[in-house]
Amino acid sequence: MPPNFHKHLDRLKGFLRALRRWSQPRHAIEFRHESWFDDEVADCLRTYHVAICQSDAADWPLWDAVIADMVYVRLHGHEATYASGYTDLRLRAWARKIRLWQRQRNDVHVYFDNDAFGHAPQDALRLIEMVC
């Protein structure tokens, strides 16, 4: 959702009802405005079996809730959205979370979108080494 798209629960429910027609692939929604970050929205997503996309970026807040058996993380660049690389310290923190989610039997998917200066492939390789 764009950062200026504020919480609208009825619209979300309508979308999720329509989305239910496609049971595969599994779904996650990336909220970029913190008005969505509450129990009411989490319960709604849980009802429809849709995960929260954890989105790390410099330009919008991170909702780090896990409400489904899938965790989907988008790493856009913590310091500069789409442009900054991740430090070892930040990647180690993500690696700890990923290992915890895996121990909890969640499917974990991580997508690096910090590719403006080519950081994504190297950050992904470093994170894989830290998780394994």
N, C-alpha and C positions, 0 to 999 in steps of 0.2 A: 504494500500500500504506500502511496506517496506520503511524504512527511506532513503535508498539510491536510491529509484525510483523517479527520477526527472520528472518534467512536460513533458508530451508528449501528446499534445492535440489530434492529429489524432488517437493515440492509445486509448485514453479515449473515443472519439466519437465512434470508432468501438466497444468498449466494451459496451457502453451504448446502441447502436443500437441492439446488441445481447441481452442485458439484457431486452430490451423492450418486448421480448417474454413472460416474466414472470411478469405480472402486480401485482400479489400477491405472496409473501408478498411485502410490500413496501421496498424500497432500500435506503441505505445510504452508502457512501464511506468514509473511514477513510484515509486521506492523512497524511503522516508523514514527508514529505519534504516540506518546505515552498515555493518552486518554484511553487507549485500548488495553493497557496493562493492568487488568483487574480480574478478580475471581469470576465475575459474571461472564466475561469474554472467554476466560479459560474453561469454564464449565460448558459453555456453548460449543467450543471447539472439541472438547472431550466427548460431548454427546455425538458429534458428527465424525469422530475419529480423525481429526485434523490436527497436526502438530503445529507448534509455534516455531517459526524460524528464528533462531537466535542470530541477530544481525549486528556484528561489530563494525562500527564506523565512527568517524570523527564528527559527522553531521547529524546524527540522530541517536537517541538512547537505545540501550540494549535491554531487551526483555529476556531474561535467562531462565524462564520457566520451562519445565519439562512436564508435559501433560499426556504424552502418548508414548508408545513403545518405539517410536522413531525420534531421533534428535537430528535436526538439520541446522547446520551452522553455516553462515556466510560471513567470511572474513574479508571485509571491504578495504581494510587498512585503518588501523586504530588512530594514527596521528593525522593522516591526510587521506580522506576517502578516495579509493581507487588508486592511490599513488604511493603510499608509504609501505615499506616492508615491516615485518614483525620482528621484534627483538627476541632473543633466546628466552628471556624472562617471560614475555607474553606467550610465546609458543609453549613453554613448559607448563604454564598455567592451563592453557587449552588442553595439552596432553593429559594432565591430571584429571581434568573434567571428562575427557573422552574415555579414559580407562575406567573411571567410576561408572559412567553411563553404560559401558560395555559389560562391566561386572553386574550391573542391574538388568542385563539382558535386553538392552535397547539396541536397535540398529542405529548406527551413527554415520552421518554423511557430512562431510566438510567441504565447502567450496570456497576457494580463494578467488576474490574478485579485485585484488589489488594489483592489477596488471598494467597500469599506465606506463610504468617504467620497468616492467618485466620481473617484479618481485614474486608474483604468484607461483611460478614453478619451483623456485628455490625454497620459498617458505613452505610449500606443500611437501617437498622432499624432506626438509628438516623436521617438520611435524610428524611425518610418517616414522622417521628414525626415533623420535622421542616417544611415540606411542608404542612402538613394537619392542 
